[in-house]
Amino acid sequence: MRLLVMMFVLTLAGCANRLFYYPDRVDYEPRLITPVPHEDVWIDSTDNVRLHGWFLKARGEAKATVVYLHGNAQNLTAHASYVDWLPAAGYNVLIPDYRGYGLSTGKPSREGVLADARASWFYALARKDVNPAQMILLGQSLGGANALALAGREKLPGLKAVIADSAFSSYSRIGREKMLQIPVLGYLLWPFSPLIVSGGLSPEPVIGHIAPVPLLLIHGDQDSVVPASHSDRLYERAGTPKLLWTLHGGGHTEAFARFRDASVPRVLRFMDYALSGDASRLDPADQGKLTAALAH
């Protein structure tokens, strides 16, 4: 009986970890309200995987290049609208698709997706039209967790800022929370939750290593997909300088959607601060928050 239970748990573990990824190969570009001018690019990752991406050129001289890691569903053509405002503000943007998403080869896995994020960073650094000393890492949801994990695991060349919107703190924590939402079965499986959803490659254990690179965490307090408590935990464990924005009434990854008018100018000021080191360029409310965080 014990052997059967363990076999069942291990089977669930494989399924649960795959449930973090919902890729498709649908081309959502024709559905974009505003076209996103881009260059199609190809990136070599690990395991002979070839990633497809879009490179959005800054209008005029680029202030920096943003590597944008999207969420766990669909593919880059469905996520590009979250960052289509950056080129007009003077930023190049690289949007890679993870393995198994869109036109990228391979199948998604936790290790593979993180390797894809790293490969994308170094691809951007190597481009002749990119200043390798002025780089920003931006991620949403799964992409936010991967951005934090990547920047916390190694010192990325040229990294000037990390921004994570609606990120989860650990795979195991979000997995357990989702498990408890399953009637009856969730409570029966709860004792086995550490075996079913592992915590490896999560951002929480390494987020403190991102410092002294400026860090911005964004989360809606009504997020029903990834509770805002995840960003609270990440903020507590992060080094300084750091900021946490709470979007009151905000849901999942709404910073650059429903809250775009308020969020975009504030993010641009944060990036100006990160690139220049001049805290006076921050939104006035963030200047006070940054000072308070540094004082602790």
C-alpha positions as CSV (number, residue, x, y, z in Angstrom):
1,M,0.0,0.0,0.0
2,R,2.8,2.4,0.9
3,L,4.5,1.8,-2.4
4,L,1.3,2.5,-4.3
5,V,0.9,5.8,-2.4
6,M,4.4,6.8,-3.2
7,M,4.0,5.9,-6.9
8,F,0.8,8.0,-6.9
9,V,2.6,11.0,-5.3
10,L,5.5,10.8,-7.7
11,T,3.1,10.7,-10.7
12,L,1.4,13.8,-9.3
13,A,4.7,15.5,-8.9
14,G,5.5,15.1,-12.5
15,C,2.1,16.4,-13.5
16,A,2.1,19.3,-11.0
17,N,5.4,20.7,-12.1
18,R,4.3,20.6,-15.7
19,L,1.2,22.6,-14.8
20,F,3.3,25.7,-14.4
21,Y,3.4,25.9,-18.2
22,Y,0.6,26.5,-20.7
23,P,2.3,27.2,-24.0
24,D,0.6,27.4,-27.4
25,R,1.7,28.1,-30.9
26,V,-1.2,30.5,-31.9
27,D,-0.1,33.7,-33.6
28,Y,-1.9,36.4,-31.7
29,E,-0.2,39.3,-33.6
30,P,-3.2,39.9,-35.9
31,R,-5.4,40.5,-32.8
32,L,-3.1,43.3,-31.4
33,I,-5.0,46.6,-31.2
34,T,-1.8,48.4,-32.0
35,P,0.9,46.7,-34.2
36,V,4.2,46.1,-32.5
37,P,7.1,46.8,-34.9
38,H,9.8,44.2,-34.3
39,E,12.7,42.1,-35.6
40,D,12.3,38.4,-35.4
41,V,15.4,36.9,-33.7
42,W,16.6,33.4,-32.9
43,I,18.5,32.5,-29.7
44,D,20.5,29.3,-29.0
45,S,19.7,27.9,-25.5
46,T,20.8,24.7,-23.8
47,D,20.0,21.2,-24.9
48,N,20.1,22.2,-28.6
49,V,16.9,24.3,-28.1
50,R,16.4,27.3,-30.4
51,L,14.3,30.1,-29.1
52,H,12.3,32.6,-31.1
53,G,12.0,36.2,-30.0
54,W,11.1,39.7,-30.9
55,F,13.5,42.6,-30.7
56,L,11.8,46.0,-30.4
57,K,14.1,48.9,-31.3
58,A,14.1,52.1,-29.3
59,R,13.0,55.2,-31.0
60,G,16.0,57.4,-31.2
61,E,19.1,56.7,-29.1
62,A,18.5,53.8,-26.7
63,K,18.8,54.6,-23.0
64,A,19.0,50.9,-22.2
65,T,17.8,47.5,-23.3
66,V,15.0,45.6,-21.4
67,V,14.9,41.8,-21.5
68,Y,11.2,41.0,-20.9
69,L,10.2,37.5,-19.5
70,H,6.5,36.9,-20.1
71,G,4.1,34.7,-18.1
72,N,3.3,31.0,-18.3
73,A,0.6,30.9,-20.9
74,Q,0.3,31.4,-24.7
75,N,3.4,32.9,-26.3
76,L,5.2,36.2,-26.9
77,T,2.7,37.4,-29.5
78,A,0.0,37.5,-26.7
79,H,2.3,39.3,-24.2
80,A,4.1,41.9,-26.4
81,S,1.3,44.5,-25.7
82,Y,2.4,44.7,-22.0
83,V,5.7,46.3,-23.1
84,D,4.9,48.0,-26.4
85,W,5.3,51.4,-24.7
86,L,9.0,51.0,-24.0
87,P,10.5,51.7,-27.5
88,A,8.7,55.1,-27.6
89,A,10.3,55.9,-24.2
90,G,13.8,55.2,-25.5
91,Y,14.3,51.5,-24.6
92,N,15.1,48.5,-26.7
93,V,13.1,45.4,-25.7
94,L,14.0,41.7,-26.2
95,I,10.9,39.4,-25.8
96,P,12.0,35.8,-26.0
97,D,9.7,32.8,-26.0
98,Y,10.6,29.9,-23.7
99,R,11.2,26.5,-25.1
100,G,8.0,24.9,-26.4
101,Y,6.3,28.3,-26.7
102,G,5.3,29.8,-30.0
103,L,8.0,29.1,-32.6
104,S,10.6,27.9,-30.1
105,T,11.7,24.3,-30.1
106,G,11.8,21.9,-27.1
107,K,9.5,21.4,-24.2
108,P,9.2,23.6,-21.1
109,S,10.7,22.6,-17.8
110,R,11.8,24.5,-14.7
111,E,15.5,24.2,-15.5
112,G,14.9,24.7,-19.2
113,V,12.9,27.9,-18.9
114,L,15.5,29.4,-16.5
115,A,18.2,28.5,-19.0
116,D,16.2,30.2,-21.7
117,A,16.0,33.4,-19.7
118,R,19.8,33.3,-19.2
119,A,20.5,32.6,-22.9
120,S,18.2,35.5,-23.8
121,W,20.2,37.8,-21.5
122,F,23.5,37.0,-23.1
123,Y,22.0,37.1,-26.6
124,A,20.9,40.7,-25.9
125,L,24.4,41.6,-24.5
126,A,26.1,40.4,-27.6
127,R,24.0,42.5,-30.1
128,K,26.0,45.3,-31.7
129,D,23.0,47.7,-31.3
130,V,22.9,47.1,-27.5
131,N,24.9,48.9,-24.9
132,P,26.0,45.9,-22.7
133,A,26.5,48.2,-19.7
134,Q,22.8,49.4,-19.6
135,M,20.5,46.4,-19.2
136,I,17.2,45.9,-17.3
137,L,15.5,42.6,-16.5
138,L,11.6,42.7,-16.4
139,G,9.3,39.8,-15.8
140,Q,5.6,39.1,-15.1
141,S,4.2,36.2,-13.2
142,L,6.3,33.1,-14.0
143,G,8.6,35.5,-15.9
144,G,8.9,37.6,-12.8
145,A,9.8,34.6,-10.7
146,N,12.4,33.6,-13.3
147,A,13.8,37.1,-13.5
148,L,14.3,37.1,-9.7
149,A,15.8,33.6,-9.7
150,L,18.2,34.4,-12.5
151,A,19.4,37.7,-11.1
152,G,19.8,36.1,-7.7
153,R,21.7,33.1,-8.9
154,E,24.4,34.9,-10.7
155,K,25.7,38.4,-11.3
156,L,24.4,39.3,-14.7
157,P,26.8,41.6,-16.7
158,G,25.3,45.0,-17.3
159,L,22.3,44.6,-15.0
160,K,21.1,47.9,-13.8
161,A,17.6,47.0,-12.5
162,V,15.2,44.1,-11.9
163,I,11.4,44.6,-12.1
164,A,9.0,41.8,-11.2
165,D,5.2,42.1,-11.6
166,S,2.9,39.5,-9.9
167,A,5.8,37.1,-9.2
168,F,5.4,34.1,-6.9
169,S,8.0,33.6,-4.1
170,S,8.5,29.8,-4.6
171,Y,7.1,27.0,-6.7
172,S,6.3,24.9,-3.6
173,R,4.4,27.7,-1.9
174,I,2.2,28.6,-4.9
175,G,1.8,24.8,-5.6
176,R,0.5,24.1,-2.1
177,E,-1.9,27.1,-2.3
178,K,-3.3,25.8,-5.5
179,M,-3.5,22.3,-4.1
180,L,-5.7,23.4,-1.2
181,Q,-8.2,24.8,-3.7
182,I,-9.0,21.3,-4.8
183,P,-12.0,20.1,-2.7
184,V,-11.2,17.2,-0.3
185,L,-8.3,15.9,-2.4
186,G,-6.2,18.9,-1.7
187,Y,-6.4,18.3,2.1
188,L,-5.7,14.6,1.6
189,L,-2.5,15.4,-0.4
190,W,-1.4,18.2,1.8
191,P,1.1,16.1,3.8
192,F,2.8,15.1,0.5
193,S,2.9,18.6,-0.9
194,P,6.7,19.0,-0.6
195,L,7.1,15.9,-2.7
196,I,4.5,16.8,-5.2
197,V,5.7,20.4,-5.9
198,S,9.4,21.0,-5.3
199,G,10.8,24.4,-4.4
200,G,14.0,24.2,-6.5
201,L,15.0,27.2,-8.6
202,S,12.6,29.5,-6.7
203,P,13.4,33.2,-6.3
204,E,12.9,33.4,-2.5
205,P,16.2,31.8,-1.4
206,V,18.3,33.9,-3.7
207,I,16.5,37.2,-4.0
208,G,18.8,38.8,-1.4
209,H,21.8,38.3,-3.8
210,I,20.3,40.8,-6.3
211,A,21.4,43.7,-4.2
212,P,22.9,46.3,-4.7
213,V,21.1,46.3,-8.1
214,P,17.8,48.3,-7.6
215,L,14.8,46.0,-7.3
216,L,11.1,46.9,-7.9
217,L,8.3,44.5,-7.0
218,I,4.7,45.2,-8.2
219,H,1.6,43.3,-7.1
220,G,-2.2,43.8,-7.1
221,D,-3.8,43.3,-3.7
222,Q,-6.7,41.5,-5.3
223,D,-4.6,39.0,-7.3
224,S,-6.4,35.7,-7.2
225,V,-3.8,33.9,-9.2
226,V,-0.7,34.7,-7.2
227,P,-1.6,36.3,-3.8
228,A,0.1,39.5,-3.0
229,S,1.6,37.8,0.1
230,H,4.2,36.3,-2.3
231,S,5.7,39.7,-3.1
232,D,5.5,40.7,0.6
233,R,7.7,37.7,1.3
234,L,10.1,38.5,-1.5
235,Y,10.4,42.1,-0.4
236,E,11.2,41.1,3.2
237,R,14.1,38.9,2.0
238,A,15.4,41.3,-0.6
239,G,18.4,43.5,0.0
240,T,18.4,47.2,-0.7
241,P,17.7,49.3,-2.7
242,K,14.2,47.9,-3.1
243,L,10.7,49.1,-3.6
244,L,7.3,47.3,-3.4
245,W,4.2,48.8,-5.1
246,T,0.8,47.5,-4.1
247,L,-1.9,48.2,-6.8
248,H,-5.0,48.7,-4.7
249,G,-7.9,46.7,-6.4
250,G,-5.4,45.2,-8.8
251,G,-5.6,41.7,-10.2
252,H,-2.9,39.5,-11.8
253,T,-0.4,41.3,-14.1
254,E,-2.5,44.4,-14.4
255,A,0.3,46.9,-13.8
256,F,0.7,47.4,-17.6
257,A,-2.9,46.8,-18.5
258,R,-5.7,48.3,-16.4
259,F,-3.2,50.3,-14.4
260,R,-1.0,51.3,-17.3
261,D,-1.6,55.1,-17.2
262,A,-0.4,55.2,-13.6
263,S,2.3,52.5,-13.7
264,V,4.2,53.4,-16.9
265,P,5.4,56.9,-15.8
266,R,6.3,55.6,-12.4
267,V,8.3,52.7,-13.9
268,L,10.1,55.0,-16.3
269,R,11.1,57.2,-13.3
270,F,12.3,54.1,-11.5
271,M,14.4,53.0,-14.5
272,D,15.8,56.6,-14.8
273,Y,16.9,56.3,-11.2
274,A,18.4,52.8,-11.7
275,L,20.4,53.9,-14.7
276,S,21.6,57.2,-13.2
277,G,21.9,56.4,-9.5
278,D,20.0,59.7,-8.9
279,A,17.1,59.0,-6.4
280,S,15.6,62.4,-7.1
281,R,14.4,61.0,-10.4
282,L,12.0,58.6,-8.6
283,D,8.4,59.3,-8.1
284,P,8.1,61.4,-4.9
285,A,6.3,58.6,-3.1
286,D,9.1,56.2,-4.0
287,Q,11.8,58.5,-2.8
288,G,10.3,58.2,0.7
289,K,9.9,54.4,0.5
290,L,13.5,54.0,-0.8
291,T,14.8,56.1,2.1
292,A,12.8,54.0,4.6
293,A,14.1,50.8,3.1
294,L,17.7,51.9,3.2
295,A,17.3,53.0,6.8
296,H,16.5,49.5,7.8
